[in-house]
Amino acid sequence: MRSYASLRRSWEFTRLRQRGRRIATAALTVYRADPFPNDKISVVGITVGKPVGGAVVRNTVRRRVAAILREALKGRRMRVLVIARPAAAVAPFAQLRNDLQRALV
């Protein structure tokens, strides 16, 4: 089971991009912010655009990021938006994990 809920509305994505703290790496851009008072668990959005690759590649990157977030967000509450860059398609899993863990500290 996931240890986070998903961002659903476009205004949630926009608000996080405007007000969140931005951490950029070669493969990812991560925006993080404090949770809303009524958030029981972390709230996460994952964006993987067409420049990353075809549908299979984009879904693979999304699943890899989701797997990393499942373990990294256990017991934590925050709002996170992860935007994959084209380098994420060829980045090793360990590099993605290190980048995300550094961004979530």
Buried (B, 14 or more C-beta within 10 A) or exposed (E): EEBBEEBEEEEBBEBBBEEBEEBEBEBBBBBBBEBEEEBEBBBBBBBBEEEBBEEEBBEBBBEBBBEBBBEBBEEEBBBBBBBBBBBBBEBEEEBBBBBBEEBBE
